[in-house]
Amino acid sequence: MSAHSSARKPPRVGDAPWVRRSLIAFVLVIGALLVVAPLLIIGVEAFSQGWKTYTATINHPDTRHAIMLTVITALIAVPVNTAFGIAAAWAITKFDFRGRRFLLVLIEIPFSISPIVAGVAYLFVYGLQGLLGPFFAAYDIKVLFALPGIVIASMFVTAPFVARELIPLMQAQGRDLEEAATSLGASGWRTFWSVTLPNIKWALLYGVVLCNARVMGEFGAVSIVSGNIRGQTNTLPLHIELLYHDYQAAGAFASASILAALAVVTIIAKVALEKRGAGRGAKKTAAMPETSA
């Protein structure tokens, strides 16, 4: 009966062997051209002039400063955005309040605005002729063309990453466990550390990994607010562009190999975390044990 009924099902798109093979071949070719080939070229060109040239570029003071500035930016922006993402996800999924939908839209804004537009907007807020620029200038506080401006721009671009991973998962999990813990006398912090955090730890780490990769690779907004000052406000992506415009192709590729290695590590970490239950594909699965309990 079941075999007879399954035989009557309409054919799915791609059931024909030639269609499946064509689709797979198409995806593999596009993936190779758009993803694999650039990574291979970066590796080949980075060492095209030998190991000495590569190490000389990496050890150059400007390159080391760019790496250091990129790392410092990530060390500031990622924890702040992690705290923001947890707070936003907690507020949206655990409380009912006016403006909840507006907060959801607000979190998504950085994905809808070009990073360069965001950088220009910060010029009109923190620049000398901007809204808050005269105030900071009066107290000799430098925001733009300095570390604070780079961090702010990076935080804006990466603000949604952690929240977007946590909100669907926490919505699927519901509020039953937190309400049960509260009814048993647990405080808000105890409930978060003992109940909420263990249930979201993999999705949280997943969002942090993506946020960190984007912070270190951000170019558009940072290029506007940093001033591109060699050896002072150049992050690693900006330093790569500077080397390229100086016709130092080998140096540019050598510096780019660091970001390429970061991309590979991010992909590996992403796949590993998805196996642990993180990522958008595992949200419903993660919620199932709680509903059955």
N, C-alpha and C positions, 0 to 999 in steps of 0.2 A: 504493500500500500504506500509506504513512504517512498520506496524507490520509484513507484509509478508516478506519484505526485511530483517528486523532484525532477522526473524526466520532462514534465510539462512546464517547468519554470522557463521563462524567457531567457535567452542567452545574455550573459553579461558582456559589457564592453571590454574587449580585449581577450575574450575566450579563444579566439582563433590563434593558433600558434604563431603565425606570421605577424599578427598585431602585437602580441606580447614581446616577441623578439625585436621588432622594430622599435617599440617604446623603450625597451631596456637599452638597446644600442644607442638610441637618441639621447637618453639621459646620461649614459656613460660618456658619450662623445662630448656633450655640452659640459658635463662635470670635469672632464679631463682638460678641456680648453679653458674653462673659466676658473677652475680651482687648482688642479694639479699642476698644470703647465706654469702658471706664475710662480708657484712655490719652488718648482724645480729650477726655474730661471734665476730666481733670487739666490738659491744655493750655489748654482754654477757661477754666476757673475760675481758673487761675493768673494769667491776664492780664485777668480780668473787671473789675478796678478800675484797669486801665491799667498802663503800663510803669513809672511812678514808684512805684506801690505794690509792684510786683514787685521792682524793684531795691532799694527800701527794706527789704523783708523779707529779701532775700538778703544785704544789707550790714549788717543788724542784728548787733550783737556776739554775741548768743546764737546766731543762725543760723550766723555764721562760725565760732564756737567748736564748734558741733555738727558742721559740715562738717570742720573740722580734726581733731576727735577721731575721727570716722569714718575719715578718711584715715590717721591715725596707727595706728589699730587694724588697718586693712587692711595697712599697711606692715609691721606686726609679725606678724600672724596668718598672712597668706598665705605669706610665705617659710618660716615654721616648718612649716606644714602641707604645703608643697611638699616640703621636706626629709623630713618624716615619710612622705609618700606614696611618694616614691622609695625610701626605705629599706625601708618595709613591702613594696612591690611587689618589690623586689630580693630580700629575704629569702624571701618566699613563693614566688616563681617560680624562683629560682636555687639554692635549697638545700632539702634534705630534713631535717626535724628534728621532734622531738616537740613538740606544741603548735602545729603549723602551722595546723591547722583552727581551733583556738581563736583564733589571731591573726586569721584571716579573720572570725570571728564578732565579735571585739573591734572591728575596724574598722567593722563595720556597726552597732554599738550606737547611735551618735548618730542614725541614721536611724530607730531604733525607739523612742527616748525623746523625749517632748515637750520642746522647749527650755525651757519654764517649769519642768518637773520637774527638768531639769538645773540650772537656776538655783537652785532651792530646795536641791538637793543640795549645791551649792557653798556655800550659806549654812551648812550643817551641817559643812562641812569647813573653811572659811576664816573663818567668822563668829566674833565674840567668844566665843560659847558653843559653838563648833564644835570639831572635832578638833584643828586646827592653829592656831585663832584665838589662844589664849593665848600660844603661842610667838611668833607674829608681833607681837602686842601688846607683849610684853616687850621686843622690839627696835625698837618703834615703826615697824614695817613695815605699811603699809596696803595690803591686797589688795582687799577688797570696798569698794564705793562709791568706787572710784578706777580709774585706767587698768589696772592689772594684772588686776583682776577682770573688766573688760570684755573684755580681750584673751583671758583664759583661757576665758570663756564663748563667745566667738566662735570660738576655736580648737576647742573641743569640738564645736560645731554643724557646723563645716565640715571636720573632720578626714578624713572618708571621700572627699571629692570627687576629689582627685588620685589616691589609691590605687585607687579604683574605675575610673578610666579607664586606669590603667597595667597593673593586674593581668591583665585579659583579653588585652590586646595582648601582654604579655611572655610569658604562658602560650602563646599561639599561636605566637610566634616561637621558643620553645624555648631551649635552652642551647648549641646547636652553635657559634654564632659566638663566644660568650664562651670556651668551652672551647678552640676553635681558637686564639684570641688568647693564652690562657694558656699553651697548649702551645708557642707560638712565643716565649714569654719575656716577654710583656707583664705589667705589674703590674696589680693590681686597679683602681687609679685610671685607668691608661692604657686598660684594657679598657672601663671605664665611659665615659670621655670620647670614645674613638675608635670604639667599637663599639655600646655600648648606647644612649647618649644620642642619636646621630643617628637611630636606629631608633624612638625613642619621643618625639621632640621635639614632634611635632604633637599627640599625645595628651596629653603633659605640659602644653603650652600650653592645650589645651582644658580640662583639669582646673583649671588656674590661673585661667582666665577665669571659670569657674563658681564656684570658691571665692571669688574676689574679689567677685563680684556678691552672693553669699550673705552674706559678712561685712558688706558695706556695708548690706545690707537687713535684717540680723538684728534682731529685736525682742524675742522672748519671753525668752530667757535673759538678755540684756543688761538688760532692764527690771527683773529681779529683783536682779542683782548691782550695778547702777550706782547705785541710790538715787534716780534721776531728779532730780538736783540741777540746777536751771536754771543754764545757763552754766558748769557745771563737769563733770558726768558725763553729760550728755545727748548721745547720738549723734543723727544726723540722723533716723532713724525715731522715736526717743523725742521729739525736738523737734517733729516733725510732730504727734504725739499731743497734746503740751502745747499747741500753738497751737490745735488743734481744740477742746480742752476749754476754752480761753480765749475761744471764740467768734470766733476770728480765722481764718475759713474761707479767705479769700484768701491769708493768710500760710501756712496749712497746705498749700494747693494749690501755692503758689509753691515751698515747700520740697520738696514731693512731686515737683515737676517735675524736680528734680535726679536723684532716684532713678528716675523714669520714663525720663529720658534715658539713665541708666546701663543700664536694662533694654534699651532699644532698641540701644544700642551692644553690649551683651552678646549679643543675638540676632544682630546682624550679624556679630560676631566668631565666634560659634558656627557660623553657616552657612559662613563663609569657611574655618574650620578643618576642618569636615566635608568640604569640597571638597578640602582638602589631604590627607585620609586620616585625620583624627582622628574621635573619636566611636565609639560602640559598633557602628555599622553597618559600619564599615570594617575591623574587626579581622581578619576572615578574609582580606580582600583584601591587607592589609598583610603577612600572613604568607606569602602565596603565592610571591613572588619568592625568599624564602629557601629554601623547600622545593624549588623548581625548580633552585636553584643547587646 
